[in-house]
Amino acid sequence: MSSNPIEEARRQVEICNACRYCEGYCAVFPAITWKRAFSDGDITQFANLCHNCRGCYYACQYTPPHEFALNLPKALAEVRQASWKDMAYPRGFALLFDRSGVAIAVGLIVAITLLFWLASALRPEGGNGFYAYMSHSLMVTIFAPAFILPLLAISVSIRRYWMHVGGGAVITQDLGEALHSAGRLTNLAGGHGEGCNYEDTDRYSNRRRAFHHATLIGFLLCFASTSIATVMHYAVDMEAPYALLSLPKLFGVTGGLLLCVGAAGLAALKMRADRQLGAPAIWGGEMAFILLLFTVSGSGLVLYAATGTSAVPFLLAFHLGTVLTFFLITPYSKMVHGFYRLAALTYHAAADRTRRV
């Protein structure tokens, strides 16, 4: 076996292309059959198209101790992780985060929480709710660049990925199919629709798919809550705090609860799953990211529940610290997989459309 992740994945993909037993399992295997030779870009595309459901491993007759020693989920996971580092912008940040991601995340949370807590001592003379502890203008000044700059870094990374895999012009149909597949998490349903084998060998389960959906929907609801509150603040001059039955609160609380459930569920499944069927070296970093998601949502719910108490200044600083840390590390953490996977699904839809023409 090769020590080069691309070469080892290519070796395994070539065997899979000769066997084709798993052709109906997910989008990866039909894509493999469309070619006879595989470039580095092809292997990178397969790796980011893979959802690591692991069904192919448990169905394969060539896994260890067979001399072919196939472990395609692990091979593609290692290529996938390497691609995120290689395509990242700036790449130096990605390499640093890869070596010390957990320490960086914890350090950022502690440092930013402390800064926000100190800033709350300079509370404005006016302001209601949380704005009594920290002004709206200060929050916007800090969070606007912390949201925009990571998105710019991700856009550069995805452009690099798109060029590496040989992607062409994107049409609405391809992007629509990709969004539909991503929204339904089609590739976590297995070829039979009964789910995947992520956490329990040959038993099919939709639990990972359900927890992913809870996390995704929760995140989108929280984003919608913030967006609606921004419109209400600037467009119709309705400033926070908002009532429980207002859209920002309904979306925010519901989204926070779903994020907590989804993140906790994914963490539990990850503890049960075989680490050797992913990229073992970064298992801790992935788990830390899931726990960060839980902390972001959980601290927001606790902060809301503590409204009007003396604990608000610290809880507000801690929650804002976790949110800001989440934004800052997004281009270099597991969160970036959503952007790469959407790009991979779009490329797959375009390639399938072209093949059928």
Secondary structure, 3 states (H helix, E strand, C coil): CCCCHHHHHHHHHHHHHHHCCCCCCCCHHHHHHCCCCCCHHHHHHHHHHCCCCCHHHHHCCCCCCCCCCCCHHHHHHHHHHHHHHHHCCCHHHHHHHHHHHHHHHHHHHHHHHHHHHHHHHHCCCCCCHHHHCCCHHHHHHHHHHHHHHHHHHHHHHHHHHHHHHCCCCCCHHHHHHHHHHHHHCHHHCCCCCCCECCCCCCCCECHHHHHHHHHHHHHHHHHHHHHHHHHHHHHCCCCCCCCCCCHHHHHHHHHHHHHHHHHHHHHHHHHHCCHHHCCHHHHHHHHHHHHHHHHHHHHHHHHHHCCCCCCHHHHHHHHHHHHHHHHHHHHHCHHHHHHHHHHHHHHHHHHHHHHHC
